[in-house]
Amino acid sequence: MCVSGRDLTEPKLAPDGAFVAFVATMAGSSAIVVVPTAGGPERMLTTLPLPAAGRGLGGGCFDWLPDGSGVVYAAVGGDLWLQAIDGGAVTRLTRHGTEARVEAPIVAPDASFAVYAVDQAQVWRCWLASDRPAERLDDGSADFCFDPAIASDGSAAMWTAWNVPDMPWDAARAQRLSFDDSRRDEMVGVGGVHQPRTTAGGTSTCVRDDTGWLNVWIGDRPVVDEPF
């Protein structure tokens, strides 16, 4: 699977386990490639527009549809696109324009929408099978926003946010927007709060460094005992 001269990033297993997708970059070009987990040849899933390949920081450039039928990916041209696993024409989902940097798409459990970051300063939602216009989710109170996530039941979006002059490892916080009642709240720790997510049962999880040691938190307590 690894060939000299290629840069491979962001491996992600399909929800049904049938494929592994990854971003392959070589000679200035990039593509999302899939390979069957049971064995078999690689297949280039995307052609144009090229995916915005990176190192997966802040959420990466693509996410699988929940049923494994395709991927939503951020392209070099500054928008989100939908590509079916069986090929065919790619579908444009947003129209932010070439000046925008779109990244970190995450697809809702029911595949009705995706949440993503724009210019690492805004969080947006777009609809996958609707003419509804994309909408901005954050309230503009943070200088930086990235690594968005969606609650396991699709009821809310969350992301990491922070303001200058702080650095993210010093004072990042997790912001959350509930879709049903437009309620906003924040998770603030002694140090930085990163990677907000929820468990399958809806409990909040994150990575925090309240004592100077990164630790996974579930709910209001750390998972690992602190060393000091």
Helices and strands as residue ranges (DSSP letters): E 7-13, E 19-26, E 29-36, E 43-44, G 57-59, E 62-64, E 70-74, E 80-84, E 91-92, E 102-107, E 113-118, E 122-127, E 135-136, E 144-150, E 156-162, H 168-171, E 173-178, E 184-187, E 193-198, E 204-208, E 215-218, E 221-222
